Amino acid sequence: MRPPPSPSPSALSRHHLLRIRRCLPPVWLNAAPAQDPSPSPPPASSVSPSSLSSLLFSYTAARARFPGEQVHARAVALGLAAHPSVLPRLASFYIALNDLPAARAAVERAAGKARAFPWNLLIWGYAGRGMWRDVVLAYERMLALGVGADRFTYPSVLRACGELRDATVGRGIERRVQRWGYGLDMYVWNAVVGMYAKCGELEDARRVFDGMPARDVVSWNAMVSGYASAGMWGEAYELLRQVPGANIVTWNVVAAGNLKAGNYDEVMRLVSQMSSSHGPGLDFVTVVVGLKACGRNGYLRTGRELHGVAVRLCFDRLERVECSLITMYSRCQMMSSAYRLFRTCSVRSVATWNSLLAGFAFVDQVEEAMLLFRKMTESAVFPNDVTVLTMLSLCARFGHLCHGREMHCYILKHGLNGSNLLQNSLVDMYSKSRQMAAAQRVFDQMQCQDRHTYTSLILGYGIQREGHVSLKLFDEMIANNIKVDHVTMVAVLSACSHSGLVTQGQLRFAEMIDVFCIAPRVEHFSCMVDLYCREGLLRMAEEMINKMPFQPTAAMLATLIEACRIHGKIEIGDRAAKRLLAMRTNNPGHYKLVANMYISAKRWPELAKVRSLMITMELNMIPTHSLLDSEYDICPAEQDYCLNRCTPGGLSDDMTDTDFSSSEEVKFNEAFGG
């Protein structure tokens, strides 16, 4: 009996055909040249599909490419490459070698002869490597060749649709499932619910969920996770209460979602319920989520209780729990406890070192952080990008140029300068340290400047009152097709403010709305108010505050009040002062500015009211020497005497306005005094 004719090899690439031909022994060639006669190949009956399948299985386990390709060549020569017992082994062989193009070529060559199983193997191979787009393409190609999908095909394809946030293919799969009668397969329906949930189609997910004839814990978890991811906490918790025998995974999903949304009190309530007699109990994931919530909201006592729970359940030696404990104690201002815990760690990984470094950065202990970094470099642990980024952000925040240069040297010495994140941090650090030449040098050496790089440089030149350079960089950024965001616009408007570019500031503010379609935020209005106040355009500043769709911040009103004092516009300043005092802020600096304005206008009754309000609110008075006194020749002694005559009280030398510390807010300390 003659063997069946081999199918056309057109589906295989020339590269694969040549590779297979080189593997063929002369005796296996069916069509040898006439001038080079070779022995006749053994009859097809002597090589069965099962023997080829067994050989491929062995070579797959051994990752032996060359003999495996020989078997592939023999299967092609005998016309058995599309056999149901050979083709899946061929696909598995190439997938194991991570040669997915060869696996796809082998499966596609079978054309309509292949069943669903080889295609499923190919789809699983793509899914296992996170190649979600290829999963969908393979599924569509499978249908185009007339191969019918089965219940093992759909879960992977649906997961790919969820990862790609593309519900179009998923809707088609749902229709096919309903048409072909997979209604009782819970795995498929769970995958449909999960796909819709990941795509944010919660109504469709709930429709499928409610229509399922039966549900398991995966079904409930998928639906609860979908609500939690969308921030629909009421629906998530209501569904959680309906879960029959909800396991700890479901509870952890809801707790983690609340943590992400900043609902820290809700996280602690869920953890408390889980630890009760009717709850599912706690695992290390619950402890980590609870510790993060405690750290972010300063719940030291509850954090210590969770520490005790971790010790009792033997979770305290897990790396993730150790890092969460160090972070919790750091954020609760307990650095001694954090450091003591760090010293007792059995294994100090890079994550543990980074947690303690971030703790020192959080409490603004620069020298301690730098000392710890040096100890880290002397240990067996090699700092990673996160370590260096933490140190650079700390140096930038406090203007520690010496330590920042030390970190720059470390980056160059250890070849870390290829990271765009580190390069951006260097530009930011030098810009905030007013070292624009160094920042520009790092910027010019970068292979890829992105939005963050330009924003840091624009802000740096703006602080140096080189607004024209900032605007030139902004135009260059647009010319390079780099997308502008709201942070970039804050930097641009701030640069116009520091340089007194009123017309340019107005134009850029209008461009932000009309050209870049960015809705103005309170930070943008703050920059415009600061710009008008610097140039004495106080009526325009007041109009901007009155017309903006936000409530003015205390810092914004404080800037207007001080500008009114300097320019003698007491009427406008009085209206702003009334709004500021109505806020009842706890910052003594705001009341000082109002008092200074009333002293300049010799309005003693209003001054007495300010002082009385401070006493009522139990705020300590502060010296009334303005940062601008030296520039405008105002005698601070006279003001202190006048203010202190109103009512006796102790004075503090500290005037720190935390409202001005944000780069997006108006910084009064720099507003006029330079």
C-alpha positions in Angstrom: 0.0 0.0 0.0 1.5 3.3 -1.1 1.8 6.0 1.6 -0.6 9.0 1.2 0.9 11.9 -0.7 2.5 14.5 1.6 0.6 17.8 1.9 2.0 20.9 0.4 4.8 22.4 2.5 3.9 26.0 1.6 2.8 26.7 5.2 6.4 26.1 6.4 8.9 28.9 6.0 11.9 28.3 3.7 14.1 28.5 6.8 12.3 25.6 8.5 12.2 23.5 5.3 16.0 23.8 4.9 16.6 23.0 8.5 14.4 19.9 8.3 16.0 18.8 5.0 19.5 19.0 6.6 18.3 16.6 9.3 17.2 14.0 6.8 19.4 10.9 6.5 20.0 9.9 2.9 18.0 6.7 3.4 14.9 8.7 4.4 14.7 10.8 1.2 11.9 9.7 -1.0 13.1 11.7 -4.0 16.8 11.4 -4.3 18.5 12.6 -7.5 18.9 9.9 -10.2 22.7 10.4 -10.4 23.1 9.7 -6.7 21.1 6.6 -6.1 20.3 5.8 -2.4 18.7 2.9 -0.8 15.0 2.7 -0.9 13.3 4.0 2.3 11.8 1.5 4.6 8.2 0.9 4.0 5.8 3.2 5.7 4.3 0.4 7.7 7.6 0.0 9.6 7.2 3.4 11.2 4.0 3.9 13.0 2.5 7.2 14.3 2.7 5.9 17.8 6.5 5.3 17.5 7.0 8.8 16.1 4.9 10.2 19.0 6.9 8.3 21.6 10.2 9.6 20.1 8.9 13.2 20.1 7.8 12.8 23.7 11.2 11.7 24.8 13.0 14.4 22.9 10.6 17.0 24.3 11.5 16.0 27.8 15.2 16.1 27.0 15.0 19.4 25.1 16.9 17.6 22.3 16.3 19.8 19.2 18.4 18.0 16.5 16.9 14.5 16.9 13.5 16.0 17.4 13.7 17.8 14.1 14.8 14.5 12.5 11.7 12.9 13.7 9.7 15.8 12.4 11.4 15.4 9.0 10.5 11.7 9.0 6.9 12.5 9.8 6.8 15.0 6.9 8.3 12.5 4.6 5.8 9.8 5.5 2.9 12.2 5.4 2.2 11.7 9.1 2.9 15.3 10.3 -0.8 16.0 10.6 -1.7 12.7 12.3 -3.7 13.2 15.5 -1.1 11.5 17.6 1.9 13.2 16.0 0.9 16.8 15.6 0.2 17.5 19.3 3.7 16.1 20.1 5.3 18.3 17.4 3.6 21.4 18.8 4.6 20.5 22.4 8.2 19.8 21.2 8.6 23.3 19.6 6.8 25.0 22.5 9.2 23.4 25.0 12.1 24.7 22.9 10.4 28.2 23.1 10.2 28.2 19.3 6.6 29.2 18.9 6.9 30.3 15.2 7.9 26.7 14.4 5.1 25.3 16.5 2.6 27.5 14.8 4.0 26.6 11.3 3.6 22.9 12.2 0.0 23.3 13.4 -1.0 25.5 10.5 0.5 23.1 7.9 -2.1 20.5 9.0 -4.7 23.0 7.8 -8.2 21.5 8.2 -6.9 18.1 9.2 -6.0 19.3 12.7 -8.3 19.0 15.6 -8.7 21.5 18.4 -6.0 20.0 20.7 -2.9 21.1 18.8 -4.3 24.6 18.5 -5.1 24.6 22.2 -1.5 23.7 22.9 -0.3 26.6 20.8 -2.7 29.0 22.5 -1.6 27.8 25.9 2.0 28.3 24.9 1.3 31.9 24.0 -0.8 32.5 27.1 1.9 31.0 29.4 4.4 33.6 28.0 1.9 36.5 28.3 1.7 36.9 24.6 -2.0 37.9 24.7 -2.3 39.4 21.3 -0.8 36.2 19.7 -3.4 34.1 21.7 -6.2 36.1 20.0 -4.6 35.9 16.6 -4.1 32.1 16.9 -7.7 31.7 17.9 -8.9 33.7 14.9 -6.6 31.8 12.6 -7.9 28.5 14.0 -11.5 29.5 13.2 -10.5 30.8 9.7 -9.0 27.3 8.9 -12.2 25.6 9.9 -11.0 24.1 13.1 -13.7 24.1 15.8 -12.8 25.4 19.2 -13.8 23.4 22.3 -14.3 24.1 26.0 -10.5 24.0 26.6 -9.9 26.7 24.0 -12.1 29.4 25.4 -10.7 30.0 29.0 -7.2 31.1 27.7 -8.7 33.2 24.9 -11.1 34.9 27.3 -8.3 35.6 29.7 -6.3 37.2 26.8 -9.3 39.4 26.0 -9.4 40.5 29.6 -5.7 41.3 29.7 -6.0 43.2 26.5 -9.1 45.0 27.8 -10.8 44.1 24.6 -14.3 42.6 25.0 -15.1 42.4 21.3 -13.7 38.9 20.8 -15.0 37.9 24.2 -18.6 38.7 23.2 -18.2 36.5 20.1 -17.0 33.7 22.3 -20.0 34.1 24.6 -22.4 33.8 21.6 -20.6 30.7 20.4 -20.7 29.1 23.9 -24.5 29.7 24.1 -25.0 28.4 20.5 -22.9 25.2 20.9 -24.2 24.2 24.3 -21.3 24.7 26.7 -23.9 26.0 29.2 -23.0 23.6 31.9 -19.2 24.1 31.8 -18.4 26.2 34.8 -14.8 26.9 33.7 -15.9 28.6 30.5 -18.6 30.7 32.2 -16.1 31.7 35.0 -13.7 32.8 32.3 -16.5 34.9 30.6 -17.3 36.6 33.9 -13.6 37.3 34.6 -13.1 38.7 31.1 -16.0 41.2 31.4 -14.9 42.2 34.9 -11.3 42.9 33.7 -12.7 44.9 30.8 -14.7 47.0 33.1 -18.0 45.7 31.7 -19.6 45.1 35.1 -23.1 45.0 33.9 -22.3 42.2 31.4 -20.3 40.4 34.0 -23.2 40.5 36.5 -25.6 39.4 33.7 -23.5 36.3 33.0 -22.9 35.7 36.7 -26.6 35.8 37.5 -27.5 33.6 34.6 -25.0 30.8 35.5 -26.9 27.6 36.5 -24.2 26.9 39.1 -21.4 28.9 40.7 -18.2 28.0 42.6 -15.7 30.0 44.6 -14.0 31.2 41.4 -17.2 32.6 40.1 -17.8 34.6 43.3 -14.2 35.8 43.4 -14.3 37.0 39.8 -17.4 39.0 40.4 -16.2 40.5 43.7 -12.8 41.3 42.2 -14.5 43.1 39.3 -16.5 45.3 41.7 -13.4 45.9 43.9 -11.3 46.9 40.9 -13.9 49.4 39.7 -14.1 50.9 43.2 -17.7 49.8 43.6 -17.2 48.9 47.3 -20.9 48.8 48.3 -21.7 46.2 45.6 -18.5 44.2 46.4 -19.2 44.0 50.1 -22.9 43.2 49.5 -21.9 40.3 47.2 -19.2 39.2 49.6 -21.9 38.8 52.3 -23.8 36.5 49.9 -20.9 34.2 49.1 -21.6 30.7 50.5 -18.6 29.8 52.5 -16.5 32.7 51.2 -12.8 31.8 51.4 -9.9 34.0 52.5 -9.0 34.8 48.9 -12.3 36.6 48.3 -11.9 38.6 51.5 -8.3 39.5 50.7 -9.4 40.8 47.3 -11.9 43.2 48.8 -9.5 44.3 51.5 -6.7 45.0 48.9 -9.1 46.9 46.7 -10.1 49.1 49.6 -6.4 49.7 50.3 -5.8 50.7 46.8 -8.7 53.2 47.0 -7.5 54.7 50.2 -10.4 53.4 52.4 -8.1 52.5 55.3 -10.8 52.3 57.9 -12.8 49.9 55.8 -9.6 47.7 55.4 -9.2 47.6 59.2 -12.9 46.7 59.6 -12.6 43.8 57.1 -9.4 42.5 58.8 -11.2 42.6 62.1 -14.2 40.7 60.7 -11.8 38.1 59.1 -10.1 37.5 62.5 -13.4 37.1 64.3 -14.8 33.7 65.2 -17.2 33.8 62.2 -14.6 35.0 59.7 -12.3 32.9 57.5 -9.2 33.7 59.5 -6.0 35.5 58.5 -3.1 34.6 56.2 0.1 36.5 55.4 -1.6 38.4 52.6 -4.2 39.7 55.0 -1.5 40.8 57.5 0.4 42.6 54.7 -2.7 44.5 53.6 -3.6 45.4 57.2 0.0 46.6 57.9 -0.1 48.8 54.8 -3.3 50.4 55.9 -2.0 51.0 59.4 1.2 52.6 58.0 -0.7 54.9 55.7 -3.1 56.1 58.3 -0.8 56.1 61.3 -2.6 53.3 63.2 0.4 52.3 65.4 -1.6 50.4 68.0 -3.5 48.3 65.4 -0.2 47.8 63.6 1.4 46.4 66.7 -1.5 44.0 67.2 -1.0 42.8 63.6 2.7 42.3 64.4 1.7 40.1 67.3 -0.7 38.1 65.0 2.1 37.7 62.5 4.4 36.3 65.3 1.7 34.0 66.6 1.0 32.6 63.1 4.7 32.4 62.2 4.4 34.9 59.4 6.9 37.4 60.9 9.9 35.8 59.1 8.4 36.0 55.6 10.1 38.7 53.5 6.9 40.5 52.5 5.7 40.7 56.1 9.1 41.9 57.4 9.1 44.7 54.8 5.5 45.7 55.6 6.3 45.8 59.3 9.4 48.0 58.7 7.3 50.3 56.5 4.4 50.5 59.0 6.7 51.4 61.9 8.5 54.0 59.7 5.3 55.7 58.7 4.2 55.8 62.3 7.4 57.7 63.1 8.8 54.8 65.1 12.2 54.5 63.3 13.8 52.9 66.4 11.4 50.0 66.2 11.8 49.8 62.4 15.6 49.7 62.7 15.4 47.1 65.6 13.2 44.9 63.4 15.6 45.3 60.5 18.5 44.2 62.6 16.7 41.0 63.6 15.8 40.0 60.1 17.2 36.5 59.4 17.9 37.4 55.7 18.3 41.0 54.7 17.2 41.1 51.1 17.3 44.2 48.8 13.6 44.7 49.5 14.3 44.8 53.3 17.1 47.4 52.8 14.8 49.4 50.5 12.0 49.4 53.1 14.2 50.9 55.8 15.7 53.4 53.4 12.2 54.5 52.4 11.4 54.8 56.1 14.3 57.2 56.7 13.3 59.1 53.6 9.7 59.4 54.9 10.8 60.9 58.2 13.3 63.2 56.3 16.4 61.8 58.0 18.8 62.3 55.1 22.1 61.6 56.9 20.8 58.4 58.4 19.5 57.2 55.0 22.9 58.0 53.4 24.7 56.1 56.2 22.4 53.1 55.7 23.0 53.2 51.9 26.8 53.1 52.5 26.3 50.1 54.8 24.2 48.4 52.1 27.0 48.9 49.5 29.5 47.3 51.9 27.2 44.3 52.4 26.6 41.4 50.1 23.4 43.0 48.8 23.6 45.0 45.6 21.4 48.1 45.5 18.9 48.1 42.7 17.1 50.9 40.8 14.5 51.4 43.5 17.3 52.0 46.1 19.0 54.7 44.0 15.6 56.3 43.1 14.8 56.6 46.8 18.1 58.2 47.6 17.9 60.6 44.6 14.3 61.7 45.5 15.5 62.4 49.0 18.4 64.4 47.9 16.2 66.4 45.5 13.6 67.2 48.1 16.2 68.7 50.5 18.7 70.0 48.0 21.5 67.9 49.3 23.7 68.4 46.2 26.8 66.6 47.7 24.8 63.4 48.4 23.1 63.7 45.0 26.5 63.9 43.2 27.6 60.9 45.2 24.6 58.9 43.9 25.4 60.1 40.4 28.9 58.7 40.7 27.5 55.4 42.0 25.2 55.2 39.0 28.1 55.8 36.6 30.5 53.4 38.4 28.0 50.5 38.4 26.7 51.1 34.9 23.1 52.0 35.9 23.0 55.0 33.6 21.0 53.1 31.0 17.8 53.4 33.1 15.5 56.2 32.0 14.0 56.4 35.5 17.4 57.1 37.0 18.3 59.6 34.4 15.0 61.4 35.0 15.7 61.4 38.7 19.2 62.9 38.1 17.7 65.7 36.0 15.1 66.4 38.7 17.7 66.3 41.5 20.0 68.8 39.7 17.1 71.0 38.7 15.8 71.3 42.3 19.3 71.9 43.5 19.5 74.9 41.0 22.4 73.2 39.2 21.0 73.7 35.7 24.3 73.2 33.8 24.5 69.7 35.3 20.9 69.0 34.7 21.2 70.1 31.1 24.3 67.9 30.7 22.4 64.8 31.9 19.5 65.7 29.7 21.7 66.0 26.6 23.3 62.7 27.3 20.0 60.8 27.5 19.1 58.6 24.5 15.4 59.1 25.1 13.9 62.2 26.7 10.3 61.7 27.8 7.7 63.9 29.4 9.1 63.6 32.9 12.6 64.7 31.7 11.3 67.8 30.0 9.0 68.7 32.9 11.9 68.6 35.4 14.0 70.8 33.2 11.2 73.3 32.5 10.5 73.6 36.3 14.2 74.0 37.1 14.8 76.8 34.6 11.6 78.4 35.8 12.8 78.4 39.4 16.0 80.2 38.2 13.8 82.8 36.6 14.8 81.7 33.1 11.2 81.5 31.8 12.2 82.0 28.1 14.4 78.9 28.3 11.5 76.9 29.9 9.1 78.0 27.1 11.7 77.0 24.5 12.0 73.6 26.0 8.2 73.3 26.1 8.0 74.1 22.4 10.7 71.6 21.7 8.7 69.0 23.6 5.6 69.6 21.5 7.7 69.5 18.3 9.0 66.0 19.3 5.4 64.8 19.7 5.7 64.2 23.4 2.4 64.3 25.1 1.8 67.1 27.5 0.0 66.5 30.8 -1.3 68.6 33.7 2.0 68.4 35.6 3.9 69.8 32.6 1.5 72.7 32.4 2.1 73.4 36.1 5.8 73.6 35.4 5.2 75.9 32.4 2.9 78.3 34.2 5.2 78.3 37.3 8.1 79.3 35.0 6.0 82.2 33.6 5.1 83.2 37.1 8.7 83.3 38.4 9.9 85.2 35.3 7.0 87.7 35.2 5.8 86.6 31.7 2.2 87.6 32.1 1.2 87.5 28.4 2.9 84.1 27.8 1.3 82.8 31.0 -2.1 83.8 29.8 -1.5 82.3 26.3 -0.2 79.0 27.7 -3.2 78.8 30.1 -5.5 79.2 27.2 -3.5 76.6 25.1 -3.9 74.1 27.9 -7.6 74.2 27.6 -8.2 74.8 23.8 -5.2 72.9 22.3 -4.2 70.2 24.7 -7.7 69.6 26.1 -6.5 69.6 29.7 -9.0 70.7 32.2 -7.5 73.2 34.6 -6.9 72.0 38.1 -6.5 74.1 41.3 -2.7 74.0 40.8 -3.0 75.8 37.5 -5.2 78.5 38.9 -2.7 78.8 41.8 0.1 79.5 39.3 -2.0 82.2 37.5 -2.9 83.9 40.8 0.8 83.9 41.7 1.7 85.3 38.3 -0.8 88.2 38.7 0.2 88.9 42.3 3.9 89.1 41.4 3.1 91.7 38.8 0.7 93.7 41.0 -2.4 92.7 38.9 -4.4 92.1 42.0 -7.9 92.7 40.6 -7.1 90.1 37.9 -5.9 87.7 40.6 -9.1 88.2 42.7 -11.2 87.7 39.6 -9.3 84.5 38.8 -10.0 83.2 42.3 -13.7 84.1 42.1 -14.3 82.6 38.7 -12.5 79.3 39.1 -14.7 76.2 39.7 -12.8 75.3 42.9 -12.7 76.6 46.4 -9.5 78.6 46.8 -6.8 77.1 48.9 -5.4 78.8 51.9 -2.0 79.2 50.2 -3.7 81.0 47.2 -5.5 83.5 49.5 -2.3 84.0 51.6 -0.4 84.9 48.4 -3.1 87.5 47.5 -3.1 89.0 51.0 0.6 89.5 51.1 0.6 91.0 47.6 -2.2 93.4 48.7 -0.1 94.5 51.7 2.9 95.2 49.5 1.0 97.1 46.9 -1.4 98.8 49.4 -4.6 97.3 48.0 -6.1 96.8 51.4 -9.7 96.6 50.1 -8.9 93.5 48.1 -6.7 92.1 50.8 -9.5 92.6 53.4 -11.9 90.5 51.3 -9.3 87.7 50.9 -8.5 87.9 54.6 -12.1 87.3 55.6 -12.2 84.2 53.4 -8.9 82.9 54.8 -10.0 83.5 58.4 -13.3 81.7 57.7 -11.3 78.6 56.8 -10.0 78.4 60.4 -6.7 76.8 59.3 -4.3 75.6 61.9 -1.3 77.2 60.3 -0.1 80.3 62.3 1.6 81.6 59.2 -1.7 82.5 57.6 -2.8 84.6 60.6 0.6 86.3 60.6 0.1 87.5 57.0 -3.3 88.9 57.8 -1.9 90.6 60.9 0.9 92.1 58.9 -1.5 93.5 56.3 -3.7 95.1 59.1 -0.6 96.6 60.8 0.6 98.2 57.5 -2.9 99.7 57.1 -3.0 100.7 60.8 -6.3 98.9 61.2 -6.0 98.0 64.9 -9.6 96.7 65.6 -9.2 94.1 62.8 -5.8 93.2 64.2 -7.2 92.6 67.6 -9.8 90.3 66.1 -7.1 88.2 64.4 -5.2 87.9 67.7 -8.3 87.0 69.6 -9.2 84.3 67.0 -5.7 82.8 67.4 -6.2 82.6 71.2 -9.5 81.0 70.7 -8.0 78.4 68.4 -5.0 77.9 70.8 -2.5 78.8 68.1 0.9 80.1 69.1 1.8 83.5 67.9 4.9 83.9 65.8 7.3 86.8 65.0 5.7 89.1 62.5 8.7 89.8 60.4 7.8 89.3 56.8 10.1 87.6 54.3 9.8 90.7 52.2 10.6 93.3 54.8 14.3 93.6 53.8 13.3 94.3 50.2 10.6 96.9 51.0 12.4 98.6 54.0 9.8 97.7 56.5 10.9 97.8 60.1 10.1 94.4 61.8 10.6 95.7 65.3 7.7 98.2 64.9 5.4 95.5 63.7 6.3 93.1 66.5 5.7 95.8 69.1 2.3 96.7 67.6 1.1 93.1 67.4 2.4 92.1 70.8 0.6 95.1 72.4 -2.7 93.8 71.3 -2.6 90.9 73.8 0.4 89.4 75.6 1.5 86.0 74.6 4.6 83.9 73.8 6.1 84.0 70.4 7.6 81.1 68.4 10.4 81.5 65.9 9.1 78.8 63.6 7.0 79.7 60.6 6.5 76.7 58.4 3.6 76.9 56.0 3.1 73.3 54.8 0.6 74.5 52.3 3.4 76.1 50.3 5.6 73.0 50.3 4.0 71.4 47.2 5.5 72.2 43.9 2.0 72.4 42.4 0.9 75.0 45.0 1.9 78.6 45.1 5.1 78.9 47.2 4.8 82.2 49.1 8.4 81.9 50.4 9.6 82.3 46.8 6.8 84.6 45.6 8.6 87.9 45.9 11.6 87.4 48.0 13.5 85.3 45.4 
